[in-house]
């Protein structure tokens, strides 16, 4: 984790800050000498939307996906639980989803894999929290894609080509939680609220069961039609999960309590 923190600091302090109009040349394809080498022995943090897309692509529950394909590092300084993609237990520590022709779940690959070699930084995670998000280019010795071909992209074109619109929508909602003033003020979640965070963000099937089988619907007044949507649509459920977390973690009035629950 220290290596990751050092990289974050270097990005915020040393990397050129780019906009969507800045350009770079890059090409990744079978035949490039480094093809698939970036898919092993790497730390890939998974967003809630990554997990939603990947577990649905595999046709398994969120619980099964978390158990089989992720790890949750423990850090006493971490404000909230984070999820990393687990590599295979082999010499190359390769990703479970890489094959000889590349990613086997390419259409549903994680946010970090889609953006690469572009990165998106949030200075609020560092010391200068008044700055806006910015893009940067991550050049690593292992990657030969910068020397391949003459295809020039703007960062905006790259984002469109990689299908990042939906990922960015949910990424923004996620950052509203993870970069909340509650955390920047130095406050930390207790264990029960850590578990709520983990469930609503990462274990959507468990969250849906919680809503349906607990007293949740007796206590909270949801908009007409919303219950039907979140019972069948994972994206609607995740959007609602972020709303719920603002209520449950930070006491924001994002959900109405039924009068009967208040009087009881």
TORLOKE-528431 format. One line per field, with one value per residue: residue number from 0; y negated, x negated, z of N, C-alpha, C in turn. Coordinates in Angstrom, 2 decimals. Layout:
! TORLOKE-528431
vomi = NUM|...
nnorth = Y|...
neast = X|...
nup = Z|...
canorth = Y|...
caeast = X|...
caup = Z|...
cnorth = Y|...
ceast = X|...
cup = Z|...
END
This chain:
! TORLOKE-528431
vomi = 0|1|2|3|4|5|6|7|8|9|10|11|12|13|14|15|16|17|18|19|20|21|22|23|24|25|26|27|28|29|30|31|32|33|34|35|36|37|38|39|40|41|42|43|44|45|46|47|48|49|50|51|52|53|54|55|56|57|58|59|60|61|62|63|64|65|66|67|68|69|70|71|72|73|74|75|76|77|78|79|80|81|82|83|84|85|86|87|88|89|90|91|92|93|94|95|96|97|98|99|100|101|102|103|104|105|106|107|108|109|110|111|112|113|114|115|116|117|118|119|120|121|122|123|124|125|126|127|128|129|130|131|132|133|134|135|136|137|138|139|140|141|142|143|144|145|146|147|148|149|150|151|152|153|154|155|156|157|158|159|160|161|162|163|164|165|166|167|168|169|170|171|172|173|174|175|176|177|178|179|180|181|182|183|184|185|186|187|188|189|190|191|192|193|194|195|196|197|198|199|200|201|202|203|204|205|206|207|208|209|210|211|212|213|214|215|216|217|218|219|220|221|222|223|224|225|226|227|228|229|230|231|232|233|234|235|236|237|238|239|240|241|242|243|244|245|246|247|248|249|250|251|252|253|254|255|256|257|258|259|260|261|262|263
nnorth = 1.20|-1.18|-1.72|-2.35|-4.67|-6.33|-6.57|-7.92|-10.38|-11.25|-11.56|-13.66|-15.71|-15.83|-14.97|-16.09|-18.05|-17.30|-18.04|-17.20|-17.81|-17.52|-15.66|-12.35|-9.60|-6.25|-2.70|0.40|3.83|7.27|8.72|6.60|6.30|6.34|7.28|8.22|8.25|6.29|7.24|8.59|9.16|6.70|3.90|3.45|1.42|1.89|0.38|-0.19|-0.01|1.39|3.94|4.60|4.80|6.84|9.10|9.58|10.11|12.53|14.02|14.57|14.26|11.23|11.77|14.21|13.36|11.50|13.21|14.98|13.53|11.21|9.15|7.68|5.28|4.56|1.64|-0.48|-3.18|-3.62|-5.10|-3.91|-0.73|0.84|2.49|4.84|6.30|9.72|11.42|14.35|17.29|17.81|17.92|15.53|14.03|13.51|11.92|13.24|13.07|12.84|13.93|15.68|14.11|11.73|9.73|11.57|10.69|8.34|6.37|5.73|4.96|3.58|0.15|-1.03|0.44|-0.27|-3.02|-3.12|-4.01|-6.36|-8.32|-9.39|-11.86|-12.92|-15.70|-16.32|-14.18|-14.60|-17.13|-19.59|-20.36|-22.10|-22.09|-21.02|-17.88|-16.09|-14.86|-12.47|-11.00|-7.75|-6.38|-3.44|-1.28|1.32|1.11|0.95|-0.32|-3.03|-3.36|-2.15|-2.34|-5.22|-6.39|-9.02|-10.36|-12.46|-12.98|-13.07|-11.77|-9.23|-8.45|-8.26|-6.23|-4.08|-3.55|-4.91|-6.42|-5.52|-4.42|-6.68|-8.13|-6.61|-6.57|-9.21|-9.43|-7.62|-8.90|-11.05|-9.96|-8.78|-10.95|-12.63|-15.40|-14.53|-12.63|-14.11|-15.79|-14.27|-12.32|-8.97|-5.86|-3.67|-0.12|1.11|-0.78|-0.68|1.85|1.41|-0.33|1.39|3.32|1.83|0.69|2.73|5.35|5.97|7.81|8.76|6.34|5.81|7.93|7.20|4.83|5.88|7.93|7.05|4.62|2.38|1.28|0.70|-1.38|-3.46|-5.91|-5.54|-6.77|-6.52|-3.58|-3.15|-1.03|1.25|0.97|1.15|3.71|5.29|4.15|3.66|1.34|-0.74|-0.03|-0.41|-3.19|-4.01|-2.94|-4.63|-6.96|-6.04|-5.58|-8.17|-9.02|-7.07|-7.09|-9.77|-11.25|-12.77|-14.22|-12.41|-10.46|-9.84|-9.37|-7.28|-8.55|-6.81|-5.27|-7.11|-7.78|-5.39
neast = -0.82|-2.05|-3.61|-1.63|-0.58|-2.80|-2.93|-0.53|-1.09|-3.23|-1.92|-0.13|-1.90|-3.96|-3.31|-2.41|0.52|3.32|5.86|9.07|8.65|5.98|3.34|2.12|0.05|0.77|1.04|2.50|2.44|2.83|-0.28|-1.93|-4.93|-4.76|-2.26|0.37|-1.34|-0.90|1.15|0.78|-0.51|0.25|1.79|5.12|7.62|11.00|14.00|17.38|19.09|17.49|17.48|20.18|20.54|18.69|19.41|21.95|21.34|20.01|22.05|22.61|23.22|22.78|21.61|20.28|18.50|16.91|15.78|14.23|12.66|11.50|9.65|9.54|7.73|6.38|6.08|5.27|5.44|7.20|10.14|12.48|13.76|11.84|11.60|9.64|8.68|8.08|5.12|3.97|2.59|-0.13|-3.30|-3.52|-1.60|0.87|3.83|7.10|8.70|7.39|6.45|4.79|5.40|5.93|7.99|10.59|13.02|13.53|15.44|16.56|14.55|12.59|12.72|10.12|8.57|9.75|9.21|6.42|3.60|4.21|4.80|6.91|6.98|7.79|7.33|8.33|7.86|5.36|3.21|3.88|6.78|8.44|8.11|9.09|10.22|7.94|6.41|3.82|0.89|-0.20|-3.23|-4.94|-7.77|-7.35|-5.40|-4.97|-3.33|-3.30|-5.19|-4.20|-2.84|-1.09|1.14|2.99|4.53|6.97|7.49|10.17|11.27|10.19|11.50|14.14|13.86|13.18|15.45|16.35|18.37|20.62|19.16|17.89|20.07|20.98|18.62|18.36|20.50|19.61|17.27|18.41|19.06|16.62|14.86|16.02|16.76|16.87|14.86|12.57|12.39|11.23|12.69|13.78|15.29|17.26|17.26|19.87|20.88|18.90|19.43|21.95|21.24|19.62|21.51|23.54|22.07|20.47|21.51|24.04|26.16|26.59|27.31|29.72|31.26|31.26|32.80|35.25|35.93|35.55|36.67|36.59|38.23|40.47|39.75|38.76|39.67|39.98|39.70|42.44|42.54|39.81|39.00|39.72|37.93|35.34|35.36|34.90|33.01|29.66|28.10|29.84|30.18|27.58|27.27|29.23|28.06|25.85|27.21|28.44|26.20|25.29|27.26|27.12|24.44|23.60|25.69|27.25|30.15|31.30|33.14|36.53|38.08|40.69|43.67|44.90|42.78|41.33|43.08|43.24
nup = 0.00|0.60|-1.64|-3.49|-2.35|-2.61|-5.38|-5.88|-4.65|-6.23|-8.70|-8.12|-7.49|-9.40|-12.04|-15.35|-15.74|-17.50|-19.98|-21.49|-24.12|-24.69|-26.35|-27.21|-28.33|-28.95|-29.01|-28.55|-29.05|-30.17|-30.95|-30.38|-28.60|-25.82|-25.24|-23.13|-20.92|-19.07|-17.63|-15.23|-11.91|-10.69|-9.09|-9.08|-8.36|-7.71|-8.69|-7.45|-9.70|-11.50|-10.29|-10.41|-13.25|-13.90|-12.35|-13.35|-15.99|-15.70|-14.74|-12.06|-8.48|-6.56|-4.12|-4.61|-6.57|-5.13|-3.22|-4.79|-6.61|-5.61|-3.25|0.00|1.23|4.44|6.19|8.69|8.42|6.43|5.27|4.40|3.18|0.63|-2.56|-4.22|-7.32|-7.43|-8.20|-10.02|-8.46|-9.55|-11.32|-12.80|-11.60|-12.84|-14.20|-13.61|-15.82|-18.23|-21.44|-24.16|-26.35|-25.24|-23.04|-21.59|-20.80|-22.08|-22.92|-20.52|-18.85|-16.11|-14.87|-14.51|-16.32|-18.70|-18.94|-19.09|-21.11|-19.85|-16.96|-14.25|-11.93|-8.62|-6.96|-4.45|-2.88|-2.01|-0.70|-1.80|-1.93|-3.22|-5.89|-9.23|-10.71|-12.83|-15.88|-16.64|-18.15|-17.92|-18.10|-18.41|-18.10|-19.01|-20.93|-24.37|-26.05|-26.65|-28.56|-30.76|-33.90|-35.30|-34.30|-33.13|-30.30|-28.75|-25.28|-24.72|-26.98|-26.58|-24.21|-25.14|-27.07|-25.46|-24.07|-21.69|-20.54|-18.90|-16.79|-15.80|-14.89|-12.67|-11.29|-10.48|-8.67|-6.76|-5.86|-4.59|-2.22|-1.22|-1.15|0.59|2.80|5.40|5.67|4.92|7.04|8.91|10.23|11.02|10.00|12.03|12.78|12.14|10.25|8.34|7.36|6.25|4.18|2.61|1.84|0.40|-1.67|-2.86|-2.56|-4.04|-4.36|-1.80|-0.63|-1.94|-0.94|1.73|1.66|0.83|2.68|5.30|7.76|6.25|4.13|5.54|7.06|5.48|3.05|-0.18|-3.58|-5.93|-7.79|-7.60|-5.96|-7.42|-9.55|-8.37|-7.50|-9.68|-11.33|-11.46|-11.83|-11.14|-8.49|-7.49|-7.83|-6.02|-3.76|-3.28|-2.57|-0.24|1.37|1.84|3.55|5.63|6.48|6.70|7.64|5.89|4.37|2.33|1.94|2.74|5.89|6.97|8.48|10.31|11.20|12.63|14.67|15.94
canorth = 0.00|-2.35|-1.99|-3.01|-6.03|-7.10|-6.88|-8.97|-11.65|-11.65|-12.04|-14.96|-16.72|-15.85|-14.67|-17.16|-17.99|-17.37|-18.20|-16.30|-18.21|-17.17|-14.50|-11.38|-8.51|-4.97|-1.60|1.70|4.86|8.50|8.51|5.71|7.19|6.39|7.60|8.98|8.15|5.37|7.91|9.45|8.56|5.29|3.53|2.83|1.13|2.05|-0.48|0.54|0.29|2.48|5.21|4.84|5.25|8.08|10.24|9.87|10.73|13.91|14.69|15.02|13.27|10.33|12.47|15.17|12.61|10.96|14.32|15.69|12.72|9.95|9.10|6.43|4.98|3.92|0.52|-1.21|-4.57|-3.69|-5.61|-3.06|0.51|0.84|3.82|5.05|7.51|10.73|12.07|15.80|17.76|18.42|17.18|14.19|13.39|12.97|11.70|14.39|12.86|12.62|15.10|15.45|13.06|10.53|9.79|12.42|9.97|7.02|5.40|5.40|4.79|2.52|-1.27|-1.30|1.06|-1.05|-4.32|-2.98|-4.59|-7.62|-8.27|-10.50|-12.13|-13.81|-16.35|-16.36|-13.08|-15.05|-18.30|-20.75|-19.89|-23.10|-21.87|-20.17|-16.63|-16.26|-13.65|-12.34|-9.84|-6.86|-5.66|-2.43|-0.64|2.56|0.82|0.51|-0.86|-4.40|-3.31|-1.39|-3.05|-6.68|-6.81|-10.09|-10.52|-13.37|-12.21|-12.96|-10.71|-7.96|-8.13|-7.82|-4.96|-3.03|-3.33|-5.29|-7.31|-4.95|-4.27|-7.99|-8.51|-5.93|-6.99|-10.49|-9.15|-6.95|-9.89|-11.89|-9.28|-8.56|-12.23|-13.44|-16.23|-13.73|-12.00|-15.11|-16.38|-13.34|-11.38|-7.60|-5.04|-2.54|1.16|1.31|-1.61|-0.10|2.98|0.83|-0.82|2.54|3.95|0.99|0.42|3.87|6.59|5.51|8.84|8.73|5.08|5.99|8.82|6.39|3.94|6.66|8.84|6.40|3.65|1.20|0.69|0.24|-2.58|-4.53|-6.24|-5.68|-7.27|-5.54|-2.84|-2.91|0.31|2.22|0.83|1.62|5.16|6.02|3.42|3.42|-0.05|-1.54|0.32|-1.06|-4.61|-4.15|-2.64|-5.84|-7.82|-5.44|-5.78|-9.56|-9.06|-6.19|-7.41|-11.19|-11.86|-13.69|-13.93|-11.93|-9.51|-10.24|-8.37|-7.24|-9.08|-5.71|-4.84|-8.15|-7.72|-4.13
caeast = 0.00|-2.93|-3.98|-0.48|-0.51|-3.89|-2.54|0.49|-1.75|-3.99|-0.97|0.40|-2.94|-4.97|-2.84|-1.71|1.97|3.84|7.30|9.65|8.19|4.57|3.19|1.04|0.03|0.76|1.73|2.36|3.08|2.03|-1.44|-2.84|-5.81|-4.39|-0.83|0.80|-2.26|-0.35|2.29|0.30|-1.27|0.63|2.87|6.26|8.73|12.29|15.09|18.65|19.63|16.67|17.94|21.50|20.38|17.93|20.18|23.04|20.73|19.70|23.29|22.53|23.65|21.73|20.92|19.37|17.42|16.03|15.05|13.33|11.83|11.06|9.10|9.83|6.59|6.69|5.19|5.91|5.62|8.18|11.43|13.57|13.22|11.53|11.55|8.65|8.81|7.11|4.38|3.84|1.43|-1.10|-4.56|-3.32|-0.51|1.69|5.26|7.95|9.51|6.57|6.16|3.75|5.85|6.24|8.98|11.74|14.25|13.12|16.56|16.93|13.31|12.69|12.46|8.68|8.08|10.27|8.54|4.98|2.59|4.67|5.25|7.73|6.60|8.63|6.45|8.92|7.27|4.07|3.19|4.45|8.13|9.20|7.89|10.05|9.71|7.17|5.93|2.37|0.47|-1.05|-4.18|-5.68|-8.79|-6.84|-4.44|-5.56|-2.23|-3.57|-6.09|-3.51|-1.93|-1.07|2.49|3.02|5.82|7.17|7.98|11.62|11.53|9.86|12.57|15.29|13.53|13.09|16.77|16.21|19.44|21.34|18.20|17.66|21.28|20.97|17.42|18.65|21.34|18.75|16.38|19.18|18.99|15.25|14.20|16.96|16.14|16.79|13.53|11.52|12.31|10.52|13.57|13.71|16.48|17.16|17.37|21.18|21.03|17.99|20.13|22.98|20.53|19.22|22.70|24.24|21.20|19.82|22.29|25.37|27.18|26.87|28.02|31.10|31.90|31.43|33.94|36.48|36.25|35.48|37.75|36.21|39.35|41.45|39.22|38.39|40.67|39.29|40.51|43.28|41.88|38.39|38.81|39.76|36.72|34.12|35.45|34.52|32.00|28.49|27.64|30.74|29.88|26.33|27.56|29.92|27.10|25.08|28.13|28.61|24.98|25.25|28.16|26.69|23.09|23.35|26.94|27.84|31.57|31.47|34.25|37.56|38.52|42.14|44.18|45.20|41.52|40.94|43.97|43.03
caup = 0.00|0.62|-3.04|-4.11|-1.82|-3.20|-6.74|-5.81|-4.33|-7.40|-9.71|-7.72|-7.35|-10.45|-13.39|-16.07|-15.62|-18.85|-20.17|-22.47|-25.45|-24.87|-27.22|-27.00|-29.31|-28.24|-29.69|-27.88|-29.88|-30.29|-31.81|-29.68|-27.83|-24.40|-25.14|-21.94|-19.79|-18.07|-16.99|-14.15|-10.82|-10.70|-8.18|-9.76|-7.46|-8.38|-8.26|-7.36|-11.03|-12.03|-9.72|-11.01|-14.63|-13.99|-11.81|-14.28|-17.17|-15.33|-14.38|-10.68|-7.50|-6.08|-3.03|-5.22|-7.23|-4.10|-2.59|-5.70|-7.50|-5.01|-1.90|0.70|2.09|5.73|6.50|9.79|8.02|5.34|5.75|3.94|2.59|-0.80|-3.14|-5.27|-8.12|-7.01|-9.26|-9.87|-7.69|-10.46|-11.36|-13.30|-10.87|-13.91|-13.98|-13.90|-17.01|-19.41|-22.26|-25.16|-27.26|-24.48|-21.97|-21.93|-20.45|-22.55|-22.94|-19.14|-18.10|-15.11|-15.17|-14.60|-17.54|-19.82|-19.02|-19.33|-20.21|-19.27|-15.58|-13.78|-10.54|-7.81|-5.99|-3.12|-2.12|-1.51|0.18|-2.46|-2.24|-3.95|-7.31|-9.92|-11.27|-14.06|-16.52|-16.79|-18.92|-17.12|-18.95|-17.68|-18.93|-19.60|-22.00|-25.64|-26.86|-27.08|-29.72|-31.80|-34.78|-35.27|-33.95|-32.14|-29.63|-27.63|-24.14|-24.89|-27.96|-25.94|-23.27|-25.92|-27.70|-24.44|-23.47|-20.28|-20.08|-17.75|-15.70|-15.21|-14.13|-11.37|-10.59|-9.84|-7.50|-5.78|-5.26|-3.67|-0.93|-0.75|-0.93|1.39|3.83|6.62|5.71|4.87|8.37|9.77|10.90|10.51|10.20|12.93|12.08|11.49|9.06|7.34|6.76|5.38|3.00|1.81|1.28|-0.57|-2.81|-3.48|-2.50|-4.40|-4.14|-0.37|-0.37|-2.41|0.03|2.94|1.43|0.67|3.78|6.62|7.97|5.48|3.39|6.52|7.71|4.55|2.04|-1.46|-4.66|-6.60|-8.85|-7.35|-5.39|-8.52|-10.35|-7.69|-7.30|-10.90|-12.10|-10.61|-11.92|-10.30|-7.11|-7.10|-7.67|-4.75|-2.70|-2.97|-1.81|1.08|2.15|2.31|4.70|6.72|6.97|6.93|8.13|4.92|4.18|0.96|1.95|3.71|6.87|7.08|9.77|11.22|11.79|13.59|15.84|16.64
cnorth = -1.27|-2.73|-2.73|-4.45|-6.90|-7.49|-7.99|-10.33|-12.16|-12.21|-13.44|-16.06|-16.88|-15.68|-15.89|-16.97|-18.28|-17.55|-17.22|-16.61|-17.89|-15.83|-13.59|-10.33|-7.19|-3.93|-0.30|2.73|6.14|8.26|7.52|6.55|7.34|6.85|8.57|8.85|7.21|6.01|8.89|8.67|7.06|5.07|2.81|2.66|1.19|1.07|0.35|0.90|1.36|3.83|5.59|5.42|6.62|9.27|10.59|10.52|12.21|14.71|15.26|13.91|12.38|10.99|13.45|14.46|12.09|12.06|14.88|14.80|11.42|10.18|7.74|6.13|4.25|2.86|-0.33|-2.67|-4.74|-4.09|-4.70|-1.82|0.35|2.28|3.85|6.33|8.49|11.35|13.58|16.14|18.53|17.52|15.74|13.40|12.73|12.82|12.95|14.28|12.56|13.94|14.75|14.33|11.78|10.78|10.59|11.79|8.53|5.99|4.96|5.28|3.60|1.13|-1.53|-0.73|0.27|-2.35|-4.19|-3.19|-5.95|-7.38|-9.50|-10.69|-13.12|-14.46|-16.43|-15.23|-13.48|-16.28|-19.51|-20.45|-20.92|-22.91|-20.94|-18.88|-16.93|-14.90|-13.65|-11.10|-9.03|-6.06|-4.72|-1.72|0.58|2.30|0.27|-0.13|-2.26|-4.43|-2.61|-2.29|-4.55|-7.21|-7.85|-10.26|-11.81|-12.50|-12.05|-11.87|-9.34|-7.53|-7.61|-6.44|-3.82|-2.83|-3.71|-6.11|-6.77|-4.81|-5.61|-8.47|-7.89|-6.27|-8.30|-10.29|-8.51|-7.96|-10.86|-11.28|-9.25|-9.85|-13.19|-14.22|-15.48|-13.12|-13.03|-15.84|-15.44|-12.35|-10.00|-6.85|-3.98|-1.25|1.37|0.47|-1.22|1.03|2.50|0.34|0.33|3.17|3.11|0.71|1.68|5.14|6.29|6.54|8.91|7.47|5.19|6.87|8.06|5.48|4.72|7.38|8.21|5.47|2.37|0.52|0.25|-1.09|-3.76|-4.66|-6.52|-6.14|-6.15|-4.88|-2.49|-1.51|1.36|2.17|1.46|3.12|5.95|5.39|3.06|1.99|-0.97|-1.27|-0.37|-2.56|-4.86|-3.88|-3.84|-6.84|-7.34|-5.69|-7.22|-9.74|-8.30|-6.57|-8.86|-11.96|-12.93|-13.27|-13.54|-10.94|-9.93|-9.06|-8.43|-7.77|-7.96|-5.20|-5.83|-8.05|-6.46|-4.17
ceast = -0.86|-3.35|-2.87|-0.38|-1.61|-3.58|-1.50|-0.15|-2.54|-3.07|-0.49|-0.66|-3.83|-4.43|-2.20|-0.20|2.60|5.35|7.78|9.19|6.73|4.46|2.04|1.13|-0.12|1.51|1.44|3.13|2.25|0.90|-2.42|-3.64|-5.41|-2.95|-0.56|-0.15|-1.76|0.79|1.85|-0.51|-1.02|1.77|3.97|7.38|10.03|13.31|16.36|19.22|18.81|17.22|19.30|21.35|19.71|18.72|21.36|22.51|20.45|20.95|23.29|23.00|22.47|20.93|19.89|18.21|16.42|15.17|13.95|12.33|11.32|10.37|9.45|8.67|7.03|5.64|5.89|6.16|6.64|9.54|12.60|12.98|12.98|11.37|10.50|8.95|7.70|6.44|4.30|2.56|0.49|-2.33|-4.38|-2.26|0.46|3.15|6.03|8.62|8.69|6.31|5.13|4.10|6.22|7.29|10.20|13.07|14.12|14.24|16.94|15.68|13.39|12.31|10.98|8.10|8.55|9.48|7.09|4.64|2.95|5.08|6.08|7.45|7.55|7.75|7.02|8.39|5.93|4.22|3.88|5.87|9.00|9.07|8.95|9.39|8.92|6.75|4.40|2.09|-0.51|-1.94|-5.01|-6.64|-8.26|-5.99|-5.15|-4.51|-2.47|-4.44|-5.45|-2.59|-1.98|0.33|2.45|4.44|5.82|7.66|9.50|12.00|11.26|10.97|13.80|15.04|13.54|14.41|16.84|17.38|20.15|20.41|17.95|18.87|21.24|19.71|17.62|19.49|20.52|17.84|17.11|19.22|17.55|14.48|15.09|16.22|16.00|15.40|12.41|11.36|11.67|11.39|13.46|15.00|16.22|17.42|18.75|21.36|20.05|18.70|21.27|22.37|20.20|20.42|23.31|23.39|20.82|20.67|23.76|26.46|27.57|27.65|29.47|31.88|32.20|32.66|35.25|36.90|36.18|36.69|37.53|37.42|40.48|41.03|39.00|39.41|39.95|40.25|41.28|42.51|40.43|38.13|38.78|38.47|35.51|34.17|34.98|33.35|30.82|28.00|28.53|30.46|28.60|26.52|28.25|28.98|26.27|25.94|28.26|27.39|24.86|26.14|27.57|25.34|22.94|24.58|27.48|29.29|31.85|32.62|35.23|37.91|40.05|42.58|44.43|43.93|41.05|41.79|43.76|41.81
cup = 0.00|-0.80|-3.76|-3.65|-2.40|-4.64|-6.77|-5.57|-5.54|-8.49|-9.38|-7.74|-8.57|-11.87|-14.05|-15.98|-16.97|-18.85|-21.25|-23.89|-25.71|-25.61|-26.77|-28.09|-28.58|-29.06|-28.95|-28.67|-29.80|-31.28|-31.24|-28.69|-26.37|-24.18|-23.99|-20.75|-18.70|-17.28|-15.91|-13.14|-10.74|-9.71|-8.96|-8.74|-8.25|-7.80|-8.11|-8.73|-11.74|-11.58|-10.29|-12.41|-14.71|-13.47|-12.71|-15.55|-16.90|-14.96|-12.98|-9.74|-7.11|-4.96|-3.59|-5.91|-6.20|-3.47|-3.49|-6.42|-6.89|-3.67|-1.31|1.64|3.35|6.01|7.55|9.44|6.90|5.89|5.43|3.29|1.10|-1.27|-4.25|-6.02|-7.73|-8.22|-8.99|-9.10|-8.61|-10.55|-11.81|-12.57|-11.84|-13.50|-14.35|-15.27|-18.26|-20.12|-23.31|-26.13|-26.53|-23.42|-22.40|-21.54|-20.92|-22.50|-21.54|-18.25|-17.16|-15.64|-15.39|-15.89|-18.76|-20.01|-19.47|-20.80|-19.66|-17.82|-15.26|-12.30|-9.90|-6.76|-4.59|-2.25|-1.53|-0.65|-0.45|-2.90|-2.93|-5.45|-7.89|-10.38|-12.54|-14.59|-16.52|-17.63|-18.07|-18.07|-18.09|-18.63|-19.66|-20.83|-23.24|-26.55|-27.36|-28.33|-30.92|-32.62|-34.61|-34.95|-32.85|-31.61|-28.82|-26.48|-24.21|-25.87|-27.36|-24.99|-24.02|-26.51|-26.70|-23.69|-22.01|-19.72|-18.84|-16.55|-15.01|-14.41|-12.73|-10.57|-9.87|-8.58|-6.38|-5.08|-4.35|-2.27|-0.41|-0.49|-0.14|2.47|5.16|6.78|5.71|6.20|9.39|10.51|10.25|10.82|11.24|12.15|11.44|10.23|7.96|6.60|5.84|4.08|2.06|1.12|0.16|-1.81|-3.58|-3.55|-2.78|-4.15|-2.66|0.00|-0.79|-1.43|1.32|2.80|1.46|1.94|5.17|6.76|7.16|4.85|4.31|7.13|6.77|3.42|0.72|-2.54|-5.36|-7.74|-8.58|-6.82|-6.48|-9.34|-9.65|-7.41|-8.53|-11.65|-11.19|-10.67|-11.09|-8.82|-6.64|-6.93|-6.33|-3.59|-2.31|-2.19|-0.38|1.96|2.65|3.53|5.89|7.31|7.42|7.40|7.19|4.66|2.73|0.82|3.04|4.63|6.96|8.44|10.78|11.89|12.85|14.86|16.64|17.52
END
